[in-house]
Amino acid sequence: MSEIGTDITKAGKLLQHGELVAIPTETVYGLAGNAMNESAILKIYTAKNRPKFDPLIAHVDSFDKVKKLVETIPRQALLLAEKLWPGPLTILLEKKKSVPDLLTSGLKRMAVRIPNHPLTLELLSQLDFPLAAPSANPFGYVSPTSAQHVQNQLGERVPYILDGGACSVGLESTIIGFEEDEVVVYRLGGTRVEAIEEVVGKVRLKVNVSSNPAAPGMLKSHYSPGRKVLLGDIDENLKRFDPQTTGIISFSKPYDVPAQNMAMLSASEDLNEAGRNIFSALRKMDQSQIKVILAEYLPNEGLGRAINDRLRRAAV
């Protein structure tokens, strides 16, 4: 099995030699490799069984390192970086030719962000290359929010897991780009749309799922708990199924099903808490002996938008 530890020096040496390391971020754990090394990038795709037309996000620890990777930086990107980095925001920018096409799946723009986790920021500061780091799970499975989740899902596919504790956000980053001076949101995530609009004004949502993604995380089928997921009125849907073999993911209401089949995201209806709990809830359903999962939409505001997006994809 993979080794779990907190040795940044060991993690750095493995990465410098083209190996993979699982790293903690505030969003989810990432499966990291040298983003400038095609061999390391291929190892990520192979370990995750990820389609090579689904681009990866590059992680760095400073804006100066971003400048070395991209051709131009729009004014809105500068404003957003100043206000929201480090944090769960990924920005698409035109890459330099030195950045491998394999990282971006042949697209001209690369996805880059500065994660907000002290252990990973320290690791990145010791490296002279960015880290490509999609979620550290097999493609299509539930994203990991702890080191143990990574070990359970990837087993021996990654030699070392840097343990930074539980993820504080628990949802992947929001992804934005720019089209004709307009800020476009391609993926909903850990940074609220409202927080982006406070910096740059009104943005356009373009989060329709795609089989030909313009950004990471846009594929239609994703985040699968391995059971059929029905979204809607839980009370009504529960009438159709046996409570003993039905899993439930609710926002704040408990239901009369076995405890191991019940996942309540936030008793206090706190969307931030719900965001931290959504992937663990999906994973709990995968471990239960259940036949169907009933879930409901959360208020479609703040992080609720991103949580609803993940639930929709789990239900595909």
N, C-alpha and C positions, 0 to 999 in steps of 0.2 A: 504493500500500500504506500501511498504518498507520505512523505515525512511532513509533519506540521511543526512549525517553529517560528521564532521571531528574529532569526539571524539575518540581518540585512546584508551583511558582507557575503554570506553564503549565497543568498538570493542573487546578489549582484554578479558574483562570479559565474553562476550558472547562466544568467542572461548574457553575459559577455561571451560565453562559449556557445551561444546559439541554442541553449536549452530553454524550456518553458518553466515559468514560475507562476503560481496563482497568487494574486495580490489583492489586498483589501482596499476598497474605496468606500466613500459614503453612500454610494448607490447600491452596487452589488459587488461580489468578488469577480475579478477579471482573470482570464487566462492570458498571461503576458509573455510576449516575446519581443525581440529586437525588431522594431517597425521598419528598419532600413535593411534588414537581412531577409531575402526572399526565402531562404531555407527555413528560418525560424517562423516566418509567416505561414509557410506550407504546413509546418508542424502544428500550428494552431488550428488550421482548417481540418487537418487530419484528426487531431485529438477530439475536436468537437463534432466531426462528421458534418461540417458546415458547408453549404454550397459556396463555391468560389465566386459567384456573382453577387454575394452579399458582403459589402465592404466593411472594413474594420475601423475602429476609432484609435487614434494615436494619443498617448498621454505624455505630458511633459510637466515640469515643475515651475516653469517661468514663461513669461510672455516673450522674453528675448529668444528662447528656444523656438517658440512658435514662428517668430519672424524669419528664422533660418530655414523653415520648412515650406513657406508659402510665398507666392509671388506678390500679392497685394493684400492689404487689410482694409476693408471699408471702414468709414468713420463710425457706422453703427456698431461694428464689431469691436472697435476700440472702446466705445462707451460701455458695451456690455461686458467686455473683459474686465474693465476697471471696476465695475459694480458687482459682478456676479462670479468672478473667478477668484480663488478656487471655488468650485462648486459643481453641481450636477447639470451643467450646460455644455453641450457640444456644438461647435461652430464649424460649418463647412466653408472652406477657403480654397482658392485655386492653388494647387500644389506646384512645387518646383519639380523639374525633370528628375532631380536626384531621388525623389521619393518613389519607391517601387510602385508600378502600376498594379501589382498583385494586392497591395494594401487597399487600394481604392477600387478594385475590380475594374480597372481600366477607365474609371471616371476622372475628369479633370480636377474635381474638387476632392480634398481630403477632409476627414472629420477629425477634429482635434479638441482636446480639453485639458484643463488643469484640475485634477481631482482634489477633493478636500478631505484628505486623510493623512495624518502626520507621518505614519510609518511609510506609506507609499511615496509621499513627497520627499522624505529623506532618501529613500531608495533612488528615486528619479534624479535627485540632486547629485548622486554619485555616478550617474551614467552619462555618457556623451552621445546617447541616442534615445529617441522616444520609444515608448513601449506600446505596441499594438495589444489591446486587451479587451476582447469581447467577453461576455459573461462566461464564467468558468463552469460550464455545464455542457453536456451533449446537446447538439442543435435540436431545438424544439422542446427541450425539457425546461422545467422550472428553474429560474435563475437562483443562484446560491447567495445567501446572506450571512453565512458563517463559514469558517474554515472546515468544519465537519461536513457541511453540505457538499463542499467541493470534493473532499475525500470520498464521500459516499457515492458521488456521481461520476467522478473521473478515475477513481481507483489508482492504477499505476501509470496512467497516461501523463501525469505531471510529477516530476521528481520532488518538488518542494512547494509547500503551501505556506505563505507568509501569513501568520495569524494576527489579525488586527482587531479581533473581537467582532461583535455583531455590527452590521451596517446601520448607520444612523438614519439614512433615508429609506433604503430598501426598494427603491424603484430606479430603473435605468435613467440616464440623463435625458433631458430634453434636447432635441437636435434642431438647430436652425440654420438657415442659409440666406442668401440674398439673390433676388431676381429683379433686375432693373431698379435698384435702389430700394426695393421693398423687402422687408424682413419676413421670411417665410418659416413657419414651424412645420417640420417634416415628421417629428415624433414627439408625442407628449411624454413628459417624464418628471424628474425630480425638481426642476425649476418651473414654477407656476407661470402660465402665460401672462397673468396679471403682472408678475414681477418684471417680465421682459418689457411689457408695454409701459410700465412706469419709467423705463429708461429710454425707449426709442419710439414710443407711440404705438398706434394700432398696428397689429401684425396680421398676416394672412395664414390661416390653417390649411395645410396640404398634407393631411395625415392619412389619406386613402391608401389602404394596403395595396401592395404591388408585387408582381412576379418579376419585375425588372426594377429593383429599388434604386432610387437616387441618393439614398442615405442608408446607414446601418439601421437595422431594426424595423424595416418597412414591410417585410414579408408577411403575407396574410396569416399563415398558420404558424403559431409560436406559443410558447409558455404552456405546453400541454401537460396536464396532470395525469394523463393516461386513462381518463374516464370521460364519459360524455358529460358536458356541462350545459345546463339549461339556464338561460338568463331570463328573469322576469319576476313576477309576483310569487314569492316563495310559499306563502300561505296557500295560494291556489294550486300551484304545481305539486305541493306536498300531498294533496288529496289523491294524486294519481299514482303514488309510489309507496312502497313499504318503508316506513321510517327506519327499520332495522338495517336496511341495505342502502339508505340514502344519505349522502353527505350534504352538508349545508354550509355555505359561506354567506353570512349576513353582515350587514353594516354594524348593527348594535343590538339586535333582538335575538334572544336565545330561543331555541326550538326543542321540542320533545323528541330528540333522537339520541342514540348512544353518544356519550361524551367524546369518544374518539372520532365520531363522524361530524362533530360540530366545531365550526371555526367562526368566531365573532371578531370582526376586525377592530372595533373600538366601541366599548360600552358607553363611552362619553361622546360618541359621534365626532371624534377628532380625526380629520382627514389625514393629518400628518402621521398619527399613530396607525391609521388604516394602511397608509402607504408602506410603513415599516413591516406590517404584518401580512400583506397580500401574498407574497411568495411563500412564506411559511405556511399559510393557510392552504394554498394549492398543493404544496408538498405533503401536508398532512392528509389531504384527500387521496393522494397517490398511495400513501402507506396504508390506508384503511381498506377493509374488505367491503367495499361499496360498489354499487352498480351504476349509480348516476349521482351527479353533483348539481344541486340547486343553488343558484347565486342570484344576487340582485344588483341593480345599478345603484351607485352612490350619487349624492348630489353632484351635478355636473359643473363643478366650480373648483378652482384651486387644484390640488392634487387629485381631487375626485375625477377630473377629466382623464388623467393618466391611468388611474386605477380602472376606470371603466374601459379604457382602451385595452388594457391587459386582459380583463375579463372577456371582452368581445373576442379577442384572439384565442383565448383558451377554449372558447365555445365553438370555434370553427371545426 
